[in-house]
Amino acid sequence: MSRRETGILGEKLAAEFLQRRGYQIVETNYRCPEGEVDIVTRYGDFLVFVEVRTKRSKQFGSPEESITPVKKERLRLVASRYRDEHDDLPEQWRIDVVVVEMSRGKPARIELIENAVGDE
């Protein structure tokens, strides 16, 4: 499985995981000049931007460790652009991360980290 295929599978698994927990998928793979975010959802009174990190091994660290300060800043900029471009959005928003660890082509761990990227 290529890196791209792994990422696509991780995003699909993450979307299903979120929907089972009551998240409503609004959009996937939103792109703008500032970057992209994997999944945009609504959950209760929140607009939630979700970054999905999928890894096939822990050789280079866990999925959550791959969210660098530069990536966090880019996610904040993308979220800001999205909110500027869309109407009728919840006032409250946050950026979550879903980590997906794969083992032999199957998910070994899927975990939601709420508010993983604060507004630092």
N, CA, C and O atoms as a printed pandas DataFrame, in Angstrom:
     atom_number atom_name residue_name chain_id  residue_number  x_coord  y_coord  z_coord
0              1         N          MET        A               1    0.856   -1.178    0.000
1              2        CA          MET        A               1    0.000    0.000    0.000
2              3         C          MET        A               1    0.900    1.239    0.000
3              4         O          MET        A               1    1.792    1.366    0.839
4              5         N          SER        A               2    0.659    2.151   -0.949
5              6        CA          SER        A               2    1.463    3.362   -1.033
6              7         C          SER        A               2    1.108    4.316    0.108
7              8         O          SER        A               2    0.102    4.139    0.795
8              9         N          ARG        A               3    1.948    5.322    0.293
9             10        CA          ARG        A               3    1.697    6.319    1.333
10            11         C          ARG        A               3    0.370    7.039    1.071
11            12         O          ARG        A               3   -0.407    7.290    1.992
12            13         N          ARG        A               4    0.128    7.368   -0.206
13            14        CA          ARG        A               4   -1.120    8.054   -0.570
14            15         C          ARG        A               4   -2.331    7.165   -0.284
15            16         O          ARG        A               4   -3.329    7.631    0.266
16            17         N          GLU        A               5   -2.242    5.891   -0.657
17            18        CA          GLU        A               5   -3.347    4.959   -0.400
18            19         C          GLU        A               5   -3.590    4.806    1.096
19            20         O          GLU        A               5   -4.736    4.715    1.538
20            21         N          THR        A               6   -2.516    4.778    1.871
21            22        CA          THR        A               6   -2.643    4.694    3.327
22            23         C          THR        A               6   -3.375    5.917    3.860
23            24         O          THR        A               6   -4.256    5.796    4.712
24            25         N          GLY        A               7   -3.012    7.099    3.358
25            26        CA          GLY        A               7   -3.662    8.331    3.791
26            27         C          GLY        A               7   -5.139    8.363    3.443
27            28         O          GLY        A               7   -5.963    8.777    4.258
28            29         N          ILE        A               8   -5.477    7.928    2.233
29            30        CA          ILE        A               8   -6.882    7.899    1.800
30            31         C          ILE        A               8   -7.684    6.935    2.666
31            32         O          ILE        A               8   -8.796    7.251    3.088
32            33         N          LEU        A               9   -7.119    5.762    2.928
33            34        CA          LEU        A               9   -7.791    4.786    3.784
34            35         C          LEU        A               9   -7.972    5.348    5.192
35            36         O          LEU        A               9   -9.037    5.192    5.789
36            37         N          GLY        A              10   -6.942    5.998    5.724
37            38        CA          GLY        A              10   -7.030    6.595    7.054
38            39         C          GLY        A              10   -8.133    7.636    7.139
39            40         O          GLY        A              10   -8.866    7.686    8.127
40            41         N          GLU        A              11   -8.256    8.468    6.112
41            42        CA          GLU        A              11   -9.305    9.490    6.102
42            43         C          GLU        A              11  -10.696    8.852    6.046
43            44         O          GLU        A              11  -11.624    9.325    6.703
44            45         N          LYS        A              12  -10.836    7.794    5.272
45            46        CA          LYS        A              12  -12.119    7.080    5.186
46            47         C          LYS        A              12  -12.474    6.470    6.543
47            48         O          LYS        A              12  -13.607    6.595    7.008
48            49         N          LEU        A              13  -11.502    5.810    7.175
49            50        CA          LEU        A              13  -11.739    5.209    8.489
50            51         C          LEU        A              13  -12.060    6.276    9.530
51            52         O          LEU        A              13  -12.927    6.077   10.381
52            53         N          ALA        A              14  -11.361    7.408    9.464
53            54        CA          ALA        A              14  -11.602    8.499   10.409
54            55         C          ALA        A              14  -13.011    9.068   10.237
55            56         O          ALA        A              14  -13.693    9.334   11.226
56            57         N          ALA        A              15  -13.450    9.256    8.994
57            58        CA          ALA        A              15  -14.789    9.794    8.741
58            59         C          ALA        A              15  -15.856    8.858    9.301
59            60         O          ALA        A              15  -16.813    9.311    9.929
60            61         N          GLU        A              16  -15.695    7.565    9.077
61            62        CA          GLU        A              16  -16.655    6.588    9.618
62            63         C          GLU        A              16  -16.642    6.613   11.145
63            64         O          GLU        A              16  -17.698    6.563   11.775
64            65         N          PHE        A              17  -15.460    6.690   11.737
65            66        CA          PHE        A              17  -15.282    6.752   13.182
66            67         C          PHE        A              17  -16.016    7.971   13.750
67            68         O          PHE        A              17  -16.720    7.865   14.754
68            69         N          LEU        A              18  -15.846    9.118   13.105
69            70        CA          LEU        A              18  -16.480   10.349   13.574
70            71         C          LEU        A              18  -18.004   10.273   13.438
71            72         O          LEU        A              18  -18.733   10.674   14.345
72            73         N          GLN        A              19  -18.475    9.764   12.313
73            74        CA          GLN        A              19  -19.922    9.666   12.107
74            75         C          GLN        A              19  -20.571    8.766   13.155
75            76         O          GLN        A              19  -21.675    9.053   13.618
76            77         N          ARG        A              20  -19.898    7.684   13.533
77            78        CA          ARG        A              20  -20.438    6.799   14.577
78            79         C          ARG        A              20  -20.534    7.525   15.910
79            80         O          ARG        A              20  -21.325    7.131   16.767
80            81         N          ARG        A              21  -19.759    8.559   16.099
81            82        CA          ARG        A              21  -19.774    9.333   17.345
82            83         C          ARG        A              21  -20.641   10.583   17.268
83            84         O          ARG        A              21  -20.613   11.420   18.169
84            85         N          GLY        A              22  -21.415   10.707   16.181
85            86        CA          GLY        A              22  -22.365   11.812   16.083
86            87         C          GLY        A              22  -21.865   13.047   15.357
87            88         O          GLY        A              22  -22.568   14.056   15.317
88            89         N          TYR        A              23  -20.685   12.999   14.788
89            90        CA          TYR        A              23  -20.189   14.127   14.000
90            91         C          TYR        A              23  -20.880   14.109   12.643
91            92         O          TYR        A              23  -21.076   13.045   12.056
92            93         N          GLN        A              24  -21.244   15.274   12.150
93            94        CA          GLN        A              24  -21.843   15.399   10.820
94            95         C          GLN        A              24  -20.772   15.916    9.867
95            96         O          GLN        A              24  -20.252   17.017   10.050
96            97         N          ILE        A              25  -20.447   15.132    8.861
97            98        CA          ILE        A              25  -19.428   15.537    7.898
98            99         C          ILE        A              25  -20.005   16.633    7.009
99           100         O          ILE        A              25  -21.048   16.448    6.383
100          101         N          VAL        A              26  -19.326   17.769    6.959
101          102        CA          VAL        A              26  -19.750   18.899    6.142
102          103         C          VAL        A              26  -18.980   18.892    4.818
103          104         O          VAL        A              26  -19.548   19.146    3.755
104          105         N          GLU        A              27  -17.697   18.603    4.899
105          106        CA          GLU        A              27  -16.842   18.669    3.715
106          107         C          GLU        A              27  -15.579   17.859    3.982
107          108         O          GLU        A              27  -15.134   17.733    5.123
108          109         N          THR        A              28  -15.014   17.318    2.917
109          110        CA          THR        A              28  -13.726   16.626    3.047
110          111         C          THR        A              28  -12.718   17.269    2.104
111          112         O          THR        A              28  -13.063   17.790    1.044
112          113         N          ASN        A              29  -11.475   17.212    2.526
113          114        CA          ASN        A              29  -10.351   17.711    1.730
114          115         C          ASN        A              29  -10.543   19.154    1.266
115          116         O          ASN        A              29  -10.377   19.465    0.086
116          117         N          TYR        A              30  -10.892   20.026    2.206
117          118        CA          TYR        A              30  -11.022   21.457    1.903
118          119         C          TYR        A              30   -9.636   22.034    1.660
119          120         O          TYR        A              30   -8.733   21.894    2.486
120          121         N          ARG        A              31   -9.484   22.687    0.511
121          122        CA          ARG        A              31   -8.205   23.297    0.143
122          123         C          ARG        A              31   -8.375   24.793   -0.101
123          124         O          ARG        A              31   -9.399   25.248   -0.612
124          125         N          CYS        A              32   -7.341   25.542    0.279
125          126        CA          CYS        A              32   -7.301   26.978    0.040
126          127         C          CYS        A              32   -5.822   27.363   -0.066
127          128         O          CYS        A              32   -4.956   26.509    0.125
128          129         N          PRO        A              33   -5.518   28.619   -0.363
129          130        CA          PRO        A              33   -4.100   29.010   -0.489
130          131         C          PRO        A              33   -3.259   28.744    0.774
131          132         O          PRO        A              33   -2.047   28.548    0.683
132          133         N          GLU        A              34   -3.902   28.738    1.936
133          134        CA          GLU        A              34   -3.164   28.522    3.189
134          135         C          GLU        A              34   -2.838   27.047    3.443
135          136         O          GLU        A              34   -1.967   26.738    4.256
136          137         N          GLY        A              35   -3.534   26.132    2.751
137          138        CA          GLY        A              35   -3.285   24.717    2.970
138          139         C          GLY        A              35   -4.564   23.911    2.810
139          140         O          GLY        A              35   -5.439   24.272    2.024
140          141         N          GLU        A              36   -4.668   22.819    3.554
141          142        CA          GLU        A              36   -5.865   21.979    3.480
142          143         C          GLU        A              36   -6.144   21.345    4.824
143          144         O          GLU        A              36   -5.271   21.219    5.683
144          145         N          VAL        A              37   -7.401   20.949    4.970
145          146        CA          VAL        A              37   -7.814   20.198    6.148
146          147         C          VAL        A              37   -8.589   18.991    5.650
147          148         O          VAL        A              37   -9.343   19.082    4.680
148          149         N          ASP        A              38   -8.402   17.872    6.313
149          150        CA          ASP        A              38   -8.962   16.618    5.824
150          151         C          ASP        A              38  -10.482   16.549    5.908
151          152         O          ASP        A              38  -11.142   16.171    4.940
152          153         N          ILE        A              39  -11.040   16.914    7.063
153          154        CA          ILE        A              39  -12.492   16.775    7.259
154          155         C          ILE        A              39  -13.013   17.995    8.022
155          156         O          ILE        A              39  -12.414   18.426    9.007
156          157         N          VAL        A              40  -14.127   18.541    7.555
157          158        CA          VAL        A              40  -14.829   19.609    8.273
158          159         C          VAL        A              40  -16.145   19.005    8.748
159          160         O          VAL        A              40  -16.893   18.434    7.955
160          161         N          THR        A              41  -16.426   19.134   10.051
161          162        CA          THR        A              41  -17.624   18.536   10.628
162          163         C          THR        A              41  -18.363   19.535   11.510
163          164         O          THR        A              41  -17.863   20.607   11.849
164          165         N          ARG        A              42  -19.570   19.130   11.860
165          166        CA          ARG        A              42  -20.317   19.814   12.925
166          167         C          ARG        A              42  -20.536   18.788   14.022
167          168         O          ARG        A              42  -20.866   17.629   13.771
168          169         N          TYR        A              43  -20.342   19.256   15.239
169          170        CA          TYR        A              43  -20.571   18.390   16.392
170          171         C          TYR        A              43  -21.191   19.246   17.479
171          172         O          TYR        A              43  -20.519   20.090   18.073
172          173         N          GLY        A              44  -22.454   19.033   17.736
173          174        CA          GLY        A              44  -23.153   19.872   18.711
174          175         C          GLY        A              44  -23.132   21.312   18.233
175          176         O          GLY        A              44  -23.513   21.602   17.099
176          177         N          ASP        A              45  -22.685   22.211   19.096
177          178        CA          ASP        A              45  -22.622   23.639   18.779
178          179         C          ASP        A              45  -21.275   24.042   18.191
179          180         O          ASP        A              45  -20.965   25.232   18.127
180          181         N          PHE        A              46  -20.474   23.079   17.764
181          182        CA          PHE        A              46  -19.129   23.366   17.272
182          183         C          PHE        A              46  -18.974   23.046   15.789
183          184         O          PHE        A              46  -19.544   22.083   15.277
184          185         N          LEU        A              47  -18.196   23.870   15.127
185          186        CA          LEU        A              47  -17.643   23.541   13.828
186          187         C          LEU        A              47  -16.285   22.926   14.144
187          188         O          LEU        A              47  -15.477   23.537   14.844
188          189         N          VAL        A              48  -16.029   21.739   13.642
189          190        CA          VAL        A              48  -14.798   21.029   13.990
190          191         C          VAL        A              48  -14.007   20.712   12.719
191          192         O          VAL        A              48  -14.504   20.062   11.799
192          193         N          PHE        A              49  -12.774   21.185   12.699
193          194        CA          PHE        A              49  -11.841   20.875   11.630
194          195         C          PHE        A              49  -11.025   19.681   12.106
195          196         O          PHE        A              49  -10.497   19.686   13.218
196          197         N          VAL        A              50  -10.923   18.658   11.262
197          198        CA          VAL        A              50  -10.270   17.428   11.685
198          199         C          VAL        A              50   -9.085   17.119   10.775
199          200         O          VAL        A              50   -9.235   16.966    9.563
200          201         N          GLU        A              51   -7.924   17.033   11.376
201          202        CA          GLU        A              51   -6.721   16.588   10.687
202          203         C          GLU        A              51   -6.564   15.096   10.977
203          204         O          GLU        A              51   -6.615   14.676   12.133
204          205         N          VAL        A              52   -6.377   14.306    9.937
205          206        CA          VAL        A              52   -6.217   12.863   10.093
206          207         C          VAL        A              52   -4.749   12.526    9.879
207          208         O          VAL        A              52   -4.149   12.919    8.879
208          209         N          ARG        A              53   -4.179   11.796   10.828
209          210        CA          ARG        A              53   -2.785   11.362   10.727
210          211         C          ARG        A              53   -2.769    9.843   10.755
211          212         O          ARG        A              53   -3.161    9.220   11.742
212          213         N          THR        A              54   -2.312    9.261    9.661
213          214        CA          THR        A              54   -2.296    7.810    9.528
214          215         C          THR        A              54   -0.864    7.332    9.387
215          216         O          THR        A              54   -0.087    7.886    8.609
216          217         N          LYS        A              55   -0.521    6.306   10.139
217          218        CA          LYS        A              55    0.827    5.732   10.078
218          219         C          LYS        A              55    0.738    4.227    9.974
219          220         O          LYS        A              55   -0.157    3.594   10.535
220          221         N          ARG        A              56    1.693    3.665    9.240
221          222        CA          ARG        A              56    1.773    2.210    9.112
222          223         C          ARG        A              56    2.719    1.611   10.139
223          224         O          ARG        A              56    2.658    0.414   10.419
224          225         N          SER        A              57    3.599    2.445   10.706
225          226        CA          SER        A              57    4.519    1.956   11.737
226          227         C          SER        A              57    4.896    3.117   12.650
227          228         O          SER        A              57    4.640    4.280   12.337
228          229         N          LYS        A              58    5.506    2.783   13.778
229          230        CA          LYS        A              58    5.953    3.821   14.709
230          231         C          LYS        A              58    7.437    4.127   14.529
231          232         O          LYS        A              58    8.065    4.745   15.388
232          233         N          GLN        A              59    7.984    3.685   13.404
233          234        CA          GLN        A              59    9.410    3.870   13.142
234          235         C          GLN        A              59    9.824    5.336   13.260
235          236         O          GLN        A              59   10.912    5.634   13.753
236          237         N          PHE        A              60    8.963    6.252   12.810
237          238        CA          PHE        A              60    9.284    7.677   12.866
238          239         C          PHE        A              60    8.385    8.406   13.857
239          240         O          PHE        A              60    8.120    9.597   13.694
240          241         N          GLY        A              61    7.915    7.704   14.880
241          242        CA          GLY        A              61    7.068    8.299   15.899
242          243         C          GLY        A              61    5.605    7.995   15.679
243          244         O          GLY        A              61    5.214    7.411   14.668
244          245         N          SER        A              62    4.803    8.402   16.646
245          246        CA          SER        A              62    3.364    8.157   16.584
246          247         C          SER        A              62    2.711    9.168   15.641
247          248         O          SER        A              62    3.309   10.195   15.316
248          249         N          PRO        A              63    1.486    8.878   15.203
249          250        CA          PRO        A              63    0.807    9.827   14.314
250          251         C          PRO        A              63    0.665   11.221   14.932
251          252         O          PRO        A              63    0.868   12.227   14.252
252          253         N          GLU        A              64    0.322   11.277   16.203
253          254        CA          GLU        A              64    0.121   12.585   16.838
254          255         C          GLU        A              64    1.416   13.390   16.936
255          256         O          GLU        A              64    1.382   14.620   16.946
256          257         N          GLU        A              65    2.550   12.706   17.008
257          258        CA          GLU        A              65    3.835   13.412   17.058
258          259         C          GLU        A              65    4.180   14.078   15.735
259          260         O          GLU        A              65    5.077   14.919   15.679
260          261         N          SER        A              66    3.476   13.708   14.672
261          262        CA          SER        A              66    3.771   14.280   13.359
262          263         C          SER        A              66    3.084   15.629   13.130
263          264         O          SER        A              66    3.246   16.227   12.066
264          265         N          ILE        A              67    2.325   16.113   14.106
265          266        CA          ILE        A              67    1.705   17.439   14.003
266          267         C          ILE        A              67    2.710   18.462   14.532
267          268         O          ILE        A              67    2.809   18.684   15.739
268          269         N          THR        A              68    3.439   19.070   13.628
269          270        CA          THR        A              68    4.486   20.025   13.986
270          271         C          THR        A              68    3.879   21.400   14.284
271          272         O          THR        A              68    2.728   21.655   13.930
272          273         N          PRO        A              69    4.642   22.285   14.930
273          274        CA          PRO        A              69    4.149   23.657   15.132
274          275         C          PRO        A              69    3.788   24.348   13.815
275          276         O          PRO        A              69    2.831   25.122   13.772
276          277         N          VAL        A              70    4.530   24.084   12.749
277          278        CA          VAL        A              70    4.224   24.672   11.443
278          279         C          VAL        A              70    2.877   24.146   10.939
279          280         O          VAL        A              70    2.065   24.918   10.429
280          281         N          LYS        A              71    2.635   22.844   11.077
281          282        CA          LYS        A              71    1.364   22.250   10.656
282          283         C          LYS        A              71    0.209   22.819   11.477
283          284         O          LYS        A              71   -0.859   23.100   10.933
284          285         N          LYS        A              72    0.417   22.991   12.782
285          286        CA          LYS        A              72   -0.626   23.564   13.635
286          287         C          LYS        A              72   -0.996   24.968   13.169
287          288         O          LYS        A              72   -2.176   25.306   13.083
288          289         N          GLU        A              73    0.004   25.777   12.870
289          290        CA          GLU        A              73   -0.260   27.145   12.408
290          291         C          GLU        A              73   -0.995   27.128   11.077
291          292         O          GLU        A              73   -1.918   27.915   10.869
292          293         N          ARG        A              74   -0.598   26.242   10.179
293          294        CA          ARG        A              74   -1.272   26.136    8.888
294          295         C          ARG        A              74   -2.733   25.733    9.074
295          296         O          ARG        A              74   -3.609   26.260    8.389
296          297         N          LEU        A              75   -3.004   24.806    9.990
297          298        CA          LEU        A              75   -4.382   24.393   10.261
298          299         C          LEU        A              75   -5.208   25.558   10.799
299          300         O          LEU        A              75   -6.371   25.717   10.429
300          301         N          ARG        A              76   -4.615   26.367   11.666
301          302        CA          ARG        A              76   -5.332   27.537   12.187
302          303         C          ARG        A              76   -5.671   28.510   11.056
303          304         O          ARG        A              76   -6.767   29.071   11.026
304          305         N          LEU        A              77   -4.733   28.710   10.127
305          306        CA          LEU        A              77   -4.960   29.612    8.992
306          307         C          LEU        A              77   -6.054   29.070    8.064
307          308         O          LEU        A              77   -6.903   29.825    7.592
308          309         N          VAL        A              78   -6.027   27.760    7.807
309          310        CA          VAL        A              78   -7.048   27.138    6.960
310          311         C          VAL        A              78   -8.418   27.271    7.616
311          312         O          VAL        A              78   -9.396   27.603    6.945
312          313         N          ALA        A              79   -8.498   27.018    8.916
313          314        CA          ALA        A              79   -9.766   27.141    9.638
314          315         C          ALA        A              79  -10.294   28.573    9.557
315          316         O          ALA        A              79  -11.491   28.788    9.365
316          317         N          SER        A              80   -9.410   29.537    9.701
317          318        CA          SER        A              80   -9.799   30.944    9.625
318          319         C          SER        A              80  -10.345   31.278    8.232
319          320         O          SER        A              80  -11.368   31.951    8.105
320          321         N          ARG        A              81   -9.663   30.808    7.203
321          322        CA          ARG        A              81  -10.116   31.050    5.824
322          323         C          ARG        A              81  -11.480   30.409    5.598
323          324         O          ARG        A              81  -12.369   31.029    5.015
324          325         N          TYR        A              82  -11.648   29.183    6.052
325          326        CA          TYR        A              82  -12.921   28.479    5.881
326          327         C          TYR        A              82  -14.052   29.275    6.527
327          328         O          TYR        A              82  -15.109   29.463    5.926
328          329         N          ARG        A              83  -13.823   29.736    7.748
329          330        CA          ARG        A              83  -14.850   30.487    8.464
330          331         C          ARG        A              83  -15.162   31.801    7.752
331          332         O          ARG        A              83  -16.310   32.247    7.753
332          333         N          ASP        A              84  -14.156   32.423    7.147
333          334        CA          ASP        A              84  -14.377   33.667    6.400
334          335         C          ASP        A              84  -15.191   33.433    5.125
335          336         O          ASP        A              84  -15.957   34.303    4.711
336          337         N          GLU        A              85  -15.029   32.274    4.508
337          338        CA          GLU        A              85  -15.657   31.985    3.216
338          339         C          GLU        A              85  -17.068   31.383    3.316
339          340         O          GLU        A              85  -17.780   31.309    2.315
340          341         N          HIS        A              86  -17.466   30.961    4.502
341          342        CA          HIS        A              86  -18.752   30.275    4.644
342          343         C          HIS        A              86  -19.671   31.007    5.623
343          344         O          HIS        A              86  -19.220   31.601    6.602
344          345         N          ASP        A              87  -20.947   30.946    5.334
345          346        CA          ASP        A              87  -21.956   31.580    6.188
346          347         C          ASP        A              87  -22.654   30.524    7.040
347          348         O          ASP        A              87  -22.497   29.323    6.823
348          349         N          ASP        A              88  -23.420   30.998    8.007
349          350        CA          ASP        A              88  -24.254   30.141    8.854
350          351         C          ASP        A              88  -23.463   29.033    9.549
351          352         O          ASP        A              88  -23.898   27.882    9.601
352          353         N          LEU        A              89  -22.311   29.395   10.074
353          354        CA          LEU        A              89  -21.484   28.427   10.803
354          355         C          LEU        A              89  -21.640   28.645   12.304
355          356         O          LEU        A              89  -21.918   29.759   12.749
356          357         N          PRO        A              90  -21.462   27.591   13.074
357          358        CA          PRO        A              90  -21.468   27.782   14.533
358          359         C          PRO        A              90  -20.363   28.760   14.929
359          360         O          PRO        A              90  -19.297   28.792   14.315
360          361         N          GLU        A              91  -20.632   29.548   15.954
361          362        CA          GLU        A              91  -19.639   30.507   16.418
362          363         C          GLU        A              91  -18.424   29.803   17.030
363          364         O          GLU        A              91  -17.284   30.230   16.852
364          365         N          GLN        A              92  -18.694   28.730   17.746
365          366        CA          GLN        A              92  -17.617   27.992   18.398
366          367         C          GLN        A              92  -16.971   27.027   17.405
367          368         O          GLN        A              92  -17.653   26.404   16.591
368          369         N          TRP        A              93  -15.659   26.916   17.485
369          370        CA          TRP        A              93  -14.962   25.998   16.590
370          371         C          TRP        A              93  -13.713   25.481   17.284
371          372         O          TRP        A              93  -13.233   26.052   18.264
372          373         N          ARG        A              94  -13.202   24.382   16.743
373          374        CA          ARG        A              94  -11.965   23.809   17.271
374          375         C          ARG        A              94  -11.319   22.949   16.187
375          376         O          ARG        A              94  -11.922   22.655   15.155
376          377         N          ILE        A              95  -10.090   22.562   16.453
377          378        CA          ILE        A              95   -9.363   21.681   15.541
378          379         C          ILE        A              95   -9.019   20.409   16.299
379          380         O          ILE        A              95   -8.298   20.440   17.296
380          381         N          ASP        A              96   -9.544   19.292   15.812
381          382        CA          ASP        A              96   -9.279   17.980   16.399
382          383         C          ASP        A              96   -8.321   17.210   15.500
383          384         O          ASP        A              96   -8.120   17.555   14.336
384          385         N          VAL        A              97   -7.743   16.172   16.059
385          386        CA          VAL        A              97   -6.901   15.259   15.288
386          387         C          VAL        A              97   -7.433   13.851   15.502
387          388         O          VAL        A              97   -7.742   13.456   16.626
388          389         N          VAL        A              98   -7.535   13.101   14.417
389          390        CA          VAL        A              98   -7.841   11.673   14.520
390          391         C          VAL        A              98   -6.576   10.939   14.096
391          392         O          VAL        A              98   -6.073   11.129   12.988
392          393         N          VAL        A              99   -6.067   10.092   14.997
393          394        CA          VAL        A              99   -4.880    9.300   14.679
394          395         C          VAL        A              99   -5.330    7.887   14.311
395          396         O          VAL        A              99   -6.179    7.285   14.967
396          397         N          VAL        A             100   -4.730    7.393   13.246
397          398        CA          VAL        A             100   -5.034    6.050   12.769
398          399         C          VAL        A             100   -3.705    5.313   12.637
399          400         O          VAL        A             100   -2.829    5.722   11.874
400          401         N          GLU        A             101   -3.568    4.237   13.381
401          402        CA          GLU        A             101   -2.389    3.385   13.260
402          403         C          GLU        A             101   -2.820    2.107   12.565
403          404         O          GLU        A             101   -3.767    1.442   12.985
404          405         N          MET        A             102   -2.115    1.777   11.503
405          406        CA          MET        A             102   -2.427    0.598   10.704
406          407         C          MET        A             102   -1.453   -0.527   11.039
407          408         O          MET        A             102   -0.294   -0.287   11.378
408          409         N          SER        A             103   -1.944   -1.748   10.938
409          410        CA          SER        A             103   -1.113   -2.925   11.105
410          411         C          SER        A             103   -1.593   -3.983   10.115
411          412         O          SER        A             103   -2.727   -4.455   10.192
412          413         N          ARG        A             104   -0.732   -4.337    9.208
413          414        CA          ARG        A             104   -1.077   -5.333    8.180
414          415         C          ARG        A             104   -2.321   -4.964    7.391
415          416         O          ARG        A             104   -3.157   -5.815    7.087
416          417         N          GLY        A             105   -2.433   -3.677    7.062
417          418        CA          GLY        A             105   -3.543   -3.206    6.243
418          419         C          GLY        A             105   -4.847   -2.993    6.964
419          420         O          GLY        A             105   -5.856   -2.673    6.336
420          421         N          LYS        A             106   -4.851   -3.167    8.295
421          422        CA          LYS        A             106   -6.075   -2.984    9.079
422          423         C          LYS        A             106   -5.804   -1.980   10.205
423          424         O          LYS        A             106   -4.671   -1.860   10.672
424          425         N          PRO        A             107   -6.845   -1.262   10.640
425          426        CA          PRO        A             107   -6.636   -0.298   11.717
426          427         C          PRO        A             107   -6.346   -0.997   13.053
427          428         O          PRO        A             107   -7.119   -1.840   13.507
428          429         N          ALA        A             108   -5.235   -0.635   13.659
429          430        CA          ALA        A             108   -4.879   -1.168   14.972
430          431         C          ALA        A             108   -5.333   -0.210   16.072
431          432         O          ALA        A             108   -5.612   -0.627   17.197
432          433         N          ARG        A             109   -5.403    1.075   15.733
433          434        CA          ARG        A             109   -5.840    2.089   16.713
434          435         C          ARG        A             109   -6.419    3.261   15.950
435          436         O          ARG        A             109   -5.829    3.741   14.982
436          437         N          ILE        A             110   -7.584    3.722   16.395
437          438        CA          ILE        A             110   -8.182    4.964   15.908
438          439         C          ILE        A             110   -8.559    5.750   17.154
439          440         O          ILE        A             110   -9.303    5.268   18.009
440          441         N          GLU        A             111   -8.037    6.962   17.242
441          442        CA          GLU        A             111   -8.274    7.756   18.446
442          443         C          GLU        A             111   -8.534    9.210   18.072
443          444         O          GLU        A             111   -7.879    9.763   17.188
444          445         N          LEU        A             112   -9.493    9.818   18.751
445          446        CA          LEU        A             112   -9.829   11.223   18.567
446          447         C          LEU        A             112   -9.153   12.039   19.663
447          448         O          LEU        A             112   -9.269   11.726   20.848
448          449         N          ILE        A             113   -8.451   13.084   19.254
449          450        CA          ILE        A             113   -7.858   14.029   20.204
450          451         C          ILE        A             113   -8.577   15.356   19.987
451          452         O          ILE        A             113   -8.317   16.069   19.018
452          453         N          GLU        A             114   -9.485   15.674   20.907
453          454        CA          GLU        A             114  -10.263   16.908   20.776
454          455         C          GLU        A             114   -9.416   18.133   21.087
455          456         O          GLU        A             114   -8.555   18.105   21.967
456          457         N          ASN        A             115   -9.674   19.202   20.351
457          458        CA          ASN        A             115   -8.987   20.481   20.563
458          459         C          ASN        A             115   -7.468   20.302   20.589
459          460         O          ASN        A             115   -6.773   20.910   21.403
460          461         N          ALA        A             116   -6.974   19.472   19.699
461          462        CA          ALA        A             116   -5.533   19.153   19.648
462          463         C          ALA        A             116   -4.683   20.339   19.215
463          464         O          ALA        A             116   -3.502   20.428   19.549
464          465         N          VAL        A             117   -5.302   21.252   18.464
465          466        CA          VAL        A             117   -4.590   22.429   17.992
466          467         C          VAL        A             117   -5.298   23.648   18.548
467          468         O          VAL        A             117   -6.324   24.076   18.018
468          469         N          GLY        A             118   -4.753   24.203   19.613
469          470        CA          GLY        A             118   -5.360   25.372   20.229
470          471         C          GLY        A             118   -5.096   26.637   19.429
471          472         O          GLY        A             118   -4.508   26.577   18.349
472          473         N          ASP        A             119   -5.520   27.770   19.942
473          474        CA          ASP        A             119   -5.342   29.031   19.214
474          475         C          ASP        A             119   -4.119   29.801   19.691
475          476         O          ASP        A             119   -4.138   31.029   19.773
476          477         N          GLU        A             120   -3.065   29.071   20.001
477          478        CA          GLU        A             120   -1.816   29.638   20.540
478          479         C          GLU        A             120   -1.343   30.824   19.784
479          480         O          GLU        A             120   -0.309   31.401   20.123
